């Protein structure tokens, strides 16, 4: 019955779209104007980067041809490749064990394996440095035994360790979703044809997981490309770190060229992922009930599987959380003052909350136009929205710094430079697609016939939206807002560059304290940030459970 109901919903939706084809072109002009204006504002950082790079003429070509630029490019691509590959090697067996097998405490491992997602990369890097650094826990423990120096954690090894530990859940969640939606009849048919377990996995299961693997790998790769906290703290020279250093030294020409290269690299990755997805079908072509999945018995592999899950959870969650608590206790024992943490906490919640509200308001007209009025204009709006998501935070921040200093400075009619408003604008450009995606999913599950019925009873379009559509869209609004809040409160480069003077946040406090090796001082804001992130993630998971139960 599940497949049949899905088929009927799809047919109903298609029928509604055909019925609406007569007025798709006549979308409300106000809606079009608002959505297109938002899209143009979102394209502002990309356009300004191009203008800035073209404005310096031949100097841009000289910067691109330098050996230093090639080395930075190699470092960035190498880090993204290694992190993505290691994340896949971790996520694929974890997803299979927690969905397909009789692994003991399977649900517990499912939750614990995704908890590293609440760790921002700079908090994880702080924990890694505080444990493995020259003045860290391991060095102090080994000093009585005559060990004066330990292997350096800085560079490619440390950056790979930190980013892999806290980004693999993106890939894990994507693969696990694909495994849960996989029809067991495909695997049963393969086994009936004489395929063994391994041959079935590589020829049937793995190809069916291709969309999830590509989508999750894209998220991990983009995160590795755009990360600033881990590579800065662990002194690995990638584009983000180089851009920040050059912009801090007022070398804006080199910074803008490197920012443009990084933006093109991220967009190339997005385009490649879309091409790799292809147009294959990964769903049932006929109606029928989906049989219950048969659990695979691990037998003698049960203990190695438990050891694998425990090792990943210990390295990616238990160990860094323990390090943060250790330095917090040590700071309290030496009388470290944690009063500034509460000011930073309030600032962080204020900025993230305003960003979540702003993105929710801006996402509504965009999502509504994309779903209800498909046209060339809606495709332009959709593509413009997702361009910002492909731009790293430091690139967006740098472009807004140039734009704000030139057009919105102190001598301009509207002074927004170094204000909270400019910081919220950067958050919106960076994270608006998350709110759009959540609302789009909810809108696609709301039949347009409900709006038709309301309008046939004499309600106008605005009254229909607020009385009928908006209450049904509530779950998507909460999900999108919680997701924006979760990612915004962990954003470091945009906050570091665009934050108003005298506006400390948890992210900037952790970064500055770790840069000076004051681990005890960084522990309190790190722990508070983890608690706030965990709370927003809990709200997000509850909204997903509610949406699943209402289907």
Residue pairs with C-beta under 8 A, 6 or more apart in sequence:
1 289
2 289
2 290
3 284
3 287
3 288
3 289
3 290
4 287
4 288
4 289
7 287
12 447
12 449
13 444
13 447
13 448
16 447
16 448
16 449
16 452
17 374
17 448
19 448
19 452
20 372
20 448
24 373
24 374
24 375
25 375
27 369
27 372
27 373
27 375
27 377
28 461
31 365
31 368
31 369
31 373
32 369
32 377
34 365
35 365
35 366
35 369
35 377
35 378
35 381
36 377
36 380
36 381
38 362
38 365
38 366
38 381
38 385
39 366
39 380
39 381
39 384
39 385
40 384
41 429
42 384
42 385
42 387
42 388
42 428
42 429
42 432
43 384
43 387
43 388
44 399
44 403
44 429
45 388
45 391
45 395
45 396
45 399
45 400
45 403
45 429
46 263
46 387
46 388
46 391
46 399
48 399
48 402
48 403
49 256
49 259
49 260
49 263
49 395
49 399
50 260
52 252
52 256
52 260
52 399
52 402
53 60
53 256
53 257
53 260
54 60
56 253
56 256
56 257
59 253
60 253
60 257
63 69
63 253
63 254
63 257
63 258
64 257
64 261
69 258
69 261
71 237
72 237
72 238
72 239
72 242
72 258
73 239
73 261
73 265
75 156
75 236
75 237
75 238
76 225
76 238
76 239
76 262
76 265
77 265
78 156
79 156
79 159
79 160
79 163
79 224
79 231
79 236
79 238
80 221
80 224
80 225
82 156
82 160
82 164
83 160
83 163
83 164
83 167
83 220
83 221
83 224
84 171
84 217
84 220
84 221
84 224
86 160
86 164
86 168
87 164
87 167
87 168
87 170
87 171
87 216
87 217
87 220
88 171
88 213
88 217
90 164
90 168
90 172
90 312
91 168
91 169
91 171
91 172
91 175
91 216
92 175
92 213
93 308
94 109
94 113
94 172
94 308
94 309
94 312
95 172
95 175
95 176
95 179
96 179
97 103
97 106
97 109
97 305
97 308
97 309
98 106
98 107
98 109
98 110
98 113
98 176
98 309
99 110
99 176
99 179
99 180
100 179
100 293
100 295
100 296
101 295
101 296
101 297
101 298
101 305
102 295
102 296
102 297
102 298
102 302
103 109
103 298
103 302
103 305
103 306
103 309
104 302
104 306
109 309
109 313
110 176
112 309
112 313
112 317
113 169
113 172
113 309
113 312
113 313
114 169
114 172
114 173
115 169
115 313
115 317
115 534
116 124
116 165
116 166
116 168
116 169
116 316
116 317
117 166
117 169
117 170
117 537
118 530
118 533
118 534
118 537
119 127
119 165
119 166
119 316
119 317
119 320
119 530
119 533
120 166
120 229
120 490
120 492
120 507
120 529
120 533
121 162
121 163
121 166
121 167
121 223
121 227
121 229
121 230
122 228
122 229
122 230
122 232
122 233
122 492
122 507
122 510
122 511
122 514
123 229
123 320
123 324
123 510
123 526
123 529
123 530
124 162
124 165
124 166
124 230
124 320
125 158
125 162
125 229
125 230
125 233
125 234
125 514
126 233
126 324
126 510
126 514
126 519
126 522
126 526
127 319
127 320
127 321
127 323
127 324
127 526
128 153
128 158
128 161
128 162
128 234
128 320
128 323
129 136
129 153
129 158
129 233
129 234
129 514
129 517
129 519
130 136
130 137
130 323
130 324
130 326
130 327
130 514
130 519
130 522
130 523
131 137
131 138
131 319
131 323
132 138
132 150
132 153
132 158
133 139
133 153
133 517
134 149
134 150
134 152
135 517
135 519
136 519
137 323
137 326
138 150
139 147
139 150
142 150
152 158
153 161
153 234
154 234
154 235
154 236
155 234
155 235
155 236
156 236
158 230
158 234
158 236
159 230
159 231
159 234
159 236
159 238
162 230
162 234
163 223
163 224
163 227
163 230
165 315
165 316
165 320
166 316
167 219
167 220
167 223
167 224
168 220
168 316
170 216
170 219
170 220
170 223
171 213
171 216
171 217
171 219
171 220
172 216
173 216
174 212
174 213
174 215
174 216
174 219
175 209
175 212
175 213
175 216
177 212
178 208
178 209
178 211
178 212
178 213
179 205
179 209
182 205
182 208
182 209
183 284
183 290
183 291
184 290
184 291
184 292
184 293
184 294
185 290
185 291
186 204
186 205
186 208
187 200
187 204
187 205
188 291
188 294
190 199
190 200
190 203
190 204
191 200
195 203
195 204
197 296
208 282
210 277
210 280
210 282
211 277
211 282
214 273
214 276
214 277
215 273
217 273
218 269
218 270
218 273
221 269
222 266
222 269
222 270
222 389
222 390
225 239
225 262
225 265
225 266
225 269
225 392
226 240
226 262
226 266
226 391
226 392
226 393
226 394
226 395
227 238
227 240
228 240
228 241
228 244
228 392
228 393
228 394
228 492
228 493
228 496
229 492
229 493
229 507
229 511
230 236
231 237
231 238
231 240
231 241
232 240
232 241
232 244
232 511
233 511
233 514
233 515
239 258
239 259
239 261
239 262
239 265
239 392
240 262
240 392
240 394
240 493
242 258
243 255
243 258
243 259
243 262
243 394
243 395
243 398
244 394
244 493
244 496
244 497
246 252
246 254
246 255
246 258
247 255
247 398
247 401
247 497
252 402
255 398
256 398
256 402
259 394
259 395
259 398
259 399
262 392
262 395
263 390
263 391
263 392
263 395
266 390
266 391
266 392
267 387
267 390
269 390
270 386
270 390
284 290
298 305
321 530
324 523
324 526
324 527
324 530
325 523
325 527
326 523
327 519
327 520
327 522
327 523
328 520
328 523
328 524
328 527
330 520
330 523
331 338
331 520
331 521
331 523
331 524
332 338
334 520
336 520
336 521
336 524
338 524
340 504
340 509
341 506
341 509
341 524
341 525
341 528
343 504
344 504
344 505
344 506
344 508
344 509
344 525
345 506
345 525
345 528
345 532
347 503
347 504
347 505
348 489
348 505
348 506
348 507
348 529
348 532
349 489
349 532
350 420
351 420
351 423
351 424
351 427
351 488
351 489
351 495
351 505
352 427
352 484
352 485
352 488
352 489
353 485
354 420
354 424
355 424
355 427
355 428
355 431
355 484
355 485
355 488
356 435
356 481
356 482
356 484
356 485
356 488
357 481
358 424
358 427
358 428
359 427
359 428
359 431
359 432
359 434
359 435
359 480
359 481
359 484
360 435
360 439
360 477
360 480
360 481
360 484
362 428
362 432
362 435
363 432
363 435
363 436
363 438
363 439
363 480
364 439
364 473
364 477
366 381
366 382
366 385
366 432
366 436
367 436
367 439
367 440
367 443
367 476
368 443
368 465
368 469
369 377
369 378
369 381
370 378
370 381
370 382
370 436
370 440
371 440
371 443
371 444
372 443
372 448
382 436
385 432
385 433
385 436
386 433
388 396
388 429
388 430
388 432
388 433
389 430
389 431
389 432
389 433
389 434
391 429
391 430
392 493
393 426
393 430
393 491
393 492
393 493
393 494
394 493
394 494
394 497
396 426
396 429
396 430
396 494
397 426
397 493
397 494
397 496
397 497
397 498
398 497
400 422
400 425
400 426
400 429
400 498
401 497
401 498
404 416
404 417
404 418
404 422
405 417
408 414
408 415
408 416
408 417
408 422
409 415
409 417
410 417
416 422
416 425
418 498
418 500
418 501
419 500
420 500
420 503
422 498
423 494
423 495
423 498
423 499
423 500
426 494
426 498
427 484
427 488
427 491
427 494
430 491
430 494
431 483
431 484
431 487
431 488
431 491
432 484
434 480
434 483
434 484
434 487
435 480
435 481
435 483
435 484
436 480
437 480
438 476
438 477
438 479
438 480
438 483
439 473
439 476
439 477
439 480
440 476
441 476
442 472
442 473
442 475
442 476
442 477
442 479
442 547
443 469
443 473
443 476
445 551
446 469
446 472
446 473
450 468
450 469
450 472
451 464
451 465
451 468
451 469
454 463
454 464
454 467
454 468
455 461
455 464
459 467
459 468
475 543
475 546
475 547
475 550
478 539
478 543
479 540
479 543
479 544
479 547
482 536
482 537
482 539
482 540
482 543
483 540
485 536
486 533
486 536
486 537
486 540
489 506
489 507
489 529
489 532
489 533
489 536
490 507
490 529
490 533
491 507
492 507
492 508
492 511
495 505
495 507
495 508
496 507
496 508
496 511
499 505
499 508
506 525
506 526
506 528
506 529
506 532
507 529
509 522
509 525
510 522
510 525
510 526
510 529
513 519
513 521
513 522
513 525
514 522
